Amino acid sequence: MANAKEIKERMASIEETRKITNAMYLISSSKMKQAKKKLADTEPFFYAMQAEIARILRHVPDMHSQFFDGRESIPDEERKIGYIVVTADKGLAGAYNHNVIKATEELLKKPGKHKLFVLGEAGRQYFAKREGIEMDTQFRYTVQNPTLHRSRVISSEMVEQFRNGDLDEIHIIYTRMINAMTAETEEQKLLPMKKTTFLPEDMPALVGTGLYQEDMVFWPSTHSVMANIVPNYINGIVYGCLVEAYCSEHNARMQAMQNATDSATDMLNELNITYNRVRQADITQELTEIIGGALSLIHISEPTRLRRIS
C-alpha cells in the first residue's frame, strides 16, 4: 500500500484533472447552445427555399433539370460517388468520431467509385492512413464554429463537380442529435434530388384534376430559376448538417466530460478513504512505538530502582 504522501499527491493530480474536465463540460455546453440558436435563426430561410422548389415543381411537374438527373444509364460500378464526411477536429467526445468513420466504411463497401471529402482533422488523419481510399487532400475545412460562408463554399464546390460530371452522386455523412442523450449517425443524399422529396408521387395526376394553380411567371426561364434556387437549398442542407454535427460533437463531449468528472469524484472518494486508513495506521504505528519505547524505559529503570531499595 502506498504511503500517505503518495496518496495525497495522487489526489491532488486527480483534482486538477477533474477541474479540467468540468471546465470542458461547461465550454461544450455553451458552444452547443449557441450553435442551436444559430440553426434556429437560419432554418426559416431554407425551409422557404424548399417550399419554393415545391411550388415550381407543382406548376411544372414534368420539367427537366440537371439537379434531378439520376443518370440511370451509368452502371452502379461506374458511378462516381462523393461523400462529405463530417467528423470532429479532436477527440475526447466518446464514440462520436468512431461512429461516423464506421458508417463511412460501410458505405465504401457498396459498388461505385468512391471519393471522400472529409471535414474535421480526426477523420482526415484516419482515412489518410487507409490504402485504396481516394480522399480529396485539398478539401481541408475545420468543423469549429460552422458558418453560412463556409457551408456555401463547400456546397458550391460539390454542385460544381456534379454539374461537370466529376461526380454522379453526392452524399453527406454526419451526426444528428435527437435529444440530450441520443445522437445518430445519418447519411443524406444531396444530389441528384428526387421530385418525390418535394411533391407526392401522384402530383401530376392531381394537377390534371383541376387543383388550384396560382399564376406564376418564371424569368428568364423555369430552368434558370431552379438553377439559382437549388444551390441555395443545398447550401442550407450542408449548413444544417454542419450545425447538427457540431451540436452532436459537443453533446458527446459533454457526456464524456461528465462521465470523466464523475469518475474522478469517485476515485477521490475512494482515495480519501484509503488516505484516512493509511493515516490512521501511521498514527497507530507511532502510538505503538511511543508506548513500546515507554515500556522499554520502564523495564530498564525498574531493576535500578530495586537495587537502590535493597
N, C-alpha and C positions, 0 to 999 in steps of 0.2 A: 504494500500500500504506500502511495506517495505521502510525503510529509506535508505538514500544514502550509509551508511556504509554497511548494509546488502547486498545491490545490488552489491557493489564493491567487497565484499568477494565472492559472488556467481560467479561473472565474473572471478575472479582470479581462482576459482576452475574449472570452465569450460575451461578456457585457458590451465590449466595444463592437463586436460583430452584430449583436442584437440592435444596437443603436443604428448601425448602417442599414440593416435590413428593414427596420422600421421606417427610416428616412426614405428608402427606396419605395416602400409601400405608399407613403404619403405623396411622393412625387408622381408615381404612376396613377394614383387616384385623381390627382389634379389634372394631369395631361389627358386622361380618358374623358373626364367631364368636359374639358374644353373642346376636344375633338367631336364629341357627340353633339355639342351645341353648334359647331360649325356645320356639321352634316345636316342638322335640322334646319338651319338657316338657308341652305342652298337647295334642299330637296324640292321645294315647290317649283323652282325654275325647270328642273329636269323632268319633273312629272308633267309640266306643261309641254315640254318637248315631246314626250311620249304621247300625250294626248293629241298633239298636232300631227304627228305621224299617223295616228289612228284616223284622224279626220281626213287626211289626204287619201289614205287607202280606202276609206269609206266612200269617197267620191269617185276615186279612180281605182277600183279593186283589181283591174287587170293590167295595171301599169307595170313596166319592166324597169328595174333599177339594178345596177351592179351590186348594190348592197344586199339585194335579195337573191342574187345569183348563186345558187348552191353548187354550180359546176359539177353536176352529176356525171358528166361524161368522163371525168378523171377517175381512174380506179383508186380504190382505197389505199393500195400500196404505193401509189404515186402522188397522193395528196400531200401537199406541203402544209404542215400544221404548226402554228406558233403558239407557244404557251407563255403567258405572262405569269410568273411565279412570284408571289408576294410573301417574303419571309421577313425576319427581323434583322436589324443590324448587329445585334448582340444576343447573348444567351440570357440566363437567369430568368427564364419565362416558362419553366416547366417543359411540357411536351409540345409547345407551340410550334417551334421550327420543325421538330421531328414529324408532326402530323402533316404539315404542308409538303415536306420532302417525300414522305411515304405516299401521299396522294399523287404527287407528280410522277413518281416512279411507276405507279400502277398505270397511269395514262400513257407513259412511254412504251409500255408493252403492247399497245394497240397498233394496228397496221398504219403505215404512213411514214413520211419523212418529217421527223420532229425537230423543232428548233426552240430553244429556251431563251426567254428574255427575263432574267432574274432580277428582282428588286430585293435589296437587303444583302448585307455583307455575309450573313450566315449561310444563305442559300448559295451565293456565288462561290464561297470557299468550298462548299461541299461538292457542287456539281463540277467545279473546275478540276477536281481530283478524279472524277469519273471518266473512264475511257469510253469512247464510242458515242458520246452525247454531244451534240452540237449546241453550243451556247454563244450567244452574241456577246462578245467581250467588250463592245463599245456601249452596250446598254447598261450603264452604271448610274443608278439613281438610288438615293437614300430613301428610306421609308419614314424618317422622322418628320413630324410636322407636315403632313400632306397638304398641298395647296392646289388650287384650280390651275395655276400656271403649270405646275409640274405634271398634273394629270393631262392637261391639254397637249403638252409636248409629247408625252407617251402615246396618247391616243392618236395624235396626228401622224406619228411615225408608223403606228400599226395600220391606220387607214391607208396611208400611202403605200405600204408594202402589199396590202390587199388589192389596191387598185392596180398596181403594177404587175400583179401576178406572182410576186415573190412568195406570197402565202395564199393558200386556198381556204384556210380556216384560222381563226384567232380565238383562243380561249384564255380565260384568266382564272387562276387558282389562288384563292385567298381564304381567310378565316372569318366567319361571320359570328358575331356574339349574339346568342339567343337571349340569354339573361345573365345575371351576375355570376352564375355558377356554371353555365354551359356555353360552349362555343364549338362550332362545327366547321371543318374544312370543306369548302364548296368549290365546284368548278362551273363556270358560266361561259357560255358561248357568246362571243361578241359579234363576230362576222363569220359567214353571212347570216343575216337576220331572216326570220320567218314571219310571213304576214299573219300567221295564226297567233303570234305573240301579241299582236295589237288588235286583231279582229277575230271574231268567231269564224269557224270554218264555213258556216253556211251564210256568211255575209253577202256574197254575190246573189244568192237566191233571195235574201231579204230585200236587197236593193231593187230587184225586179218586181217585187210585190207592192211597190209604192211607198217604201219607207221614206220619211221626210228627209230631204236633202237641202240644206241651205245653199244659197248662191255663193260660189267662191270663184275667184279669178286668180290663176297662177301666172306669175310674171317672173322671168320671161317664159318659163315653161314649168310643167309639173316636175320634170326630172331635175331641173336646176334648183327648184325649191327643196326637193328631197335631198339633193347633193349637199345643200348647206345645213339642213336640219340634222341629218344623220350623224355627221362628225361631232356636233354639239351633244347629241344624245349619247354617243359612245363615250365622249368625254365625261358626261355625267355618271355613266356606269363605272368607268375607271375610277373617278374620284370617290364615288360611294364605296367601291371595293377597298380602295386605299384607306379611307377613314375607318371602315368596318374592321379591316385588318389591324389598323393602328390601335383602335379601341380594344380589340381582342388580345393584342400583344400586351398592352398594359394591364388588362384584366387578368391575363395569365400571370404576369409578373407580380401583380398584387397578391394573387393567391399563393404564388411561390414564396414571396417575401413574408406573407403572413404565416405560412407554414414554418418557414425558417425562424421567424421570431418566436413562434410558439415552441418550437423545438429547443431554441436557445434558453427560453424561460424554464422549460422542463429540466434541461441539463443543469441550469444554475440551481434549481431547487434540489436536485439530487446531489450536486457537488456541495451545496451548503450543508446538507445533512451529513455528507461524508466528512466535510471540514470540521463540523462540530464534534463528530465522533473521534476524529484524529486529535483534535484539540483536547477533548476530554481525556483521551488515552494519554496524551502528553502530560496533562495536569496530574492524572492518576499516577503516572510513572514518576513525576517529580515528587509527589507526596510520598510515594513508596520509598524513593531514595532518601528523602529527608528523614522519614520515620526510621528507615533502616540505619541511616547514619546516626540518628539519635540513640537508637537501641545499642549500636556498637559502642558509642561513648559511655553509655550506662554500664555495659558489660565490662568495659576496660576500667572504669573508675571504681567499680564495686569491689574487687579484690584489694585495691589500695585502701579503700575506706575500712575494710575488715582488718587489715594489718594494723592500721592506726589504732583501731579499737583494742586489738589484742596487745 
